[in-house]
Amino acid sequence: MNDKKKKGDEPSYAAASGELEQILADIESGQIDLDVLAEKVERAAALLQLCRTRLAATETKVKKITAEVSAAMDAVGERDDEEPA
């Protein structure tokens, strides 16, 4: 997959994060026209939501995977306990 595009026209997490950093730098520069500022703030809000959604989805996946690995390790440990020494 292209790093800039993931689901449809949405940017990847890395691209969204980079764009947010650029928007912040633009705002902090104080050189933005008021009309452009409103557009940038609106875009930043959309990017923040996208990043939060991706972070939450990733957290859920990681928790599921670690639970599965833990369960598998527990099952292996139980089998080892059942084998005669």
Secondary structure, DSSP 8 states (H G I E B T S, - for coil): --SS--STT---HHHHHHHHHHHHHHHHHT---HHHHHHHHHHHHHHHHHHHHHHHHHHHHHHHHHHHHHHHHHHHHHHHHHS--
